[in-house]
Amino acid sequence: MNDKEHESIRTLAEQMGLFLEQVGWPRMSGRVLGWMLLADEQEVSLDELADSLGVSKASVSGATRLLEQLGAIERVPRCGTRKAYYRLADDVWGRLIAMEKRISDTFIGFADQARDRLERKPERDARLAEMKRAFDLYSEMLDQLVARWQEEKNPQ
């Protein structure tokens, strides 16, 4: 990769970091995900990520740990080295959509539990009912999205 492309990828990775920071992710996790989406290499080491992004190895380590927990990346075993290598997870987008579904279902479950355990109060009940309706709809849409995504990924 030439210097101009490297800088373009680095800038785009920073943009991904800023965007994901706005939705609650740590900026560094967004930067790492952005770099891994755009880089030529399928697998990159922690050291390579840190060097490419111009940041410390410790900050990249925390970012990769979170991305692993979210199912976005996977650690790749390499014989003969202690270095950590990573790649985008298989079906990264399906995994992230599934995570959204779990979050949505958690909100629905919370509303149900709260209404079951607490005495009836009109204002609270209205807030819980509204939350449940919103996440019921979102969950239904995510189910449809998952089904369509699987159809597109695996056409018959």
N, C-alpha and C positions, 0 to 999 in steps of 0.2 A: 504494500500500500504506500502510495507516495505521500509526501507531507501535506499537500493540499487536501487530499481525501481524508487523511488522518484528522486534520483540523475540522473538516466538515462533519465527520462522524462524532468527534468530541463535542462540537457545538450542538448537534442534534441530540446527543445523549444528555447534555445539560438541559436542553429543552424538555426532554422526557422527564428528567428529574424534577424540574420546576412544575410541570403539569401534575405529576403524581403527588408532589408535595401539597398541591392545592386540594387534593382529594384525601389527604391524611397519611400518605406514605412518607417515610423518610426520603429526602431528596437523593441521598446516595444510592438507595435501592433503585430508584427510577433511573439514575445515571447508569448503573451497572446493567439494568435490564435493557436500556437503550443501546448501550455499547454492544451487548451480546446479540441484539437483533440486527445490528448493522455491520458488525465486523466480518471479515472474510473467513476467519477461523471458526470452525464448529465448536471447538473446545479451547478454553483459555484458562491460564493459571491465575491464581490470586495475584501473583507478582506482575503478570502481564496486564491485568485489569488495573492495578494500582498505577503502573507506569503509563499506560495508555490514557487514563483519566487524569493523571497528574495529581494523585492524592495518596494518602498513606495506606499502607497495607492493612492497618487496623480498621480504618473506616470501610474499606472494601470487604473485609472479613465480616463485619457486622451486617453489611448489606446483603452479602451472599447468604448468610445464615437466615435472614428474614425471607429472602426469595426462595430458599430451599423449603422453609416451613410453609410458604404459600403454595408450593408446588410449581413454581415458575421455572426453576432451574434444578439441575441434578448435579451432584458431585460425581466425577468420573474417576474410577480407580485407575492408577497407572503403576505398573510394576517398575521397581527400581528407583522410585523417587518418593520423597515425602511431601512434595509440593501438592497443593490442592488444585485440581482442575475442575472446571464447570462447563456445562452446556445447557442450552435451553431444554426444558423437559419436553418429552413427547406430549403432543396435544396440550401445550401450555395454555392456549385460549380456552379449551374445554375445561381444563382444571380451574382456571380463574372464574369461569362462569359457574362452575359447580360450587366454588367457594362463596360466590354471591348468593347462590341458592341456599346454602347452609346458613348464611347470615340472615336472609329473609325469613327462613323457617324458624330461626331463633327468635326473631321479633314476634312472629305469630304465636309461638309457644309461650313467650313471656306474657303477651296480652291474655291468652287463655288462662294461664296460671294465676295472673293477678285478678282476673274477674272471678275465678273459682275460689280464691282464698280470702278475698277482701269483701267487706260489706259493700252493699250497693251505695254509690254516691253519684248522682247524675253527671256532674262535671268530669269526674275521673273516668266514669264509665264511657262517657262520650269521647274522651281523649283516647282511651284504650280501643274503643270500637273503630275510631278513625284510623289509628295505627294498624289495627288488624286488617281493615279493608284495603289500605294502601299496600301492605305487604302480601296479602292474599293475591291481589292483582299482579304485583311484581313477581311473585312466586310462579303464578300461572304463566306469565310472559316468559320467565326464565325456562320453565318446562318446555314451552314451545320453541324457544331459542335453542336449547340443548338438542331437542329432537331434530330440528332443521340443520343444526351444525353437524350432527352425526350423519345425516343424509348427504350433506355436501362433502364431508370428508370421506365417506365410504359409499359412493354411488353404486347402485346395483347393476 
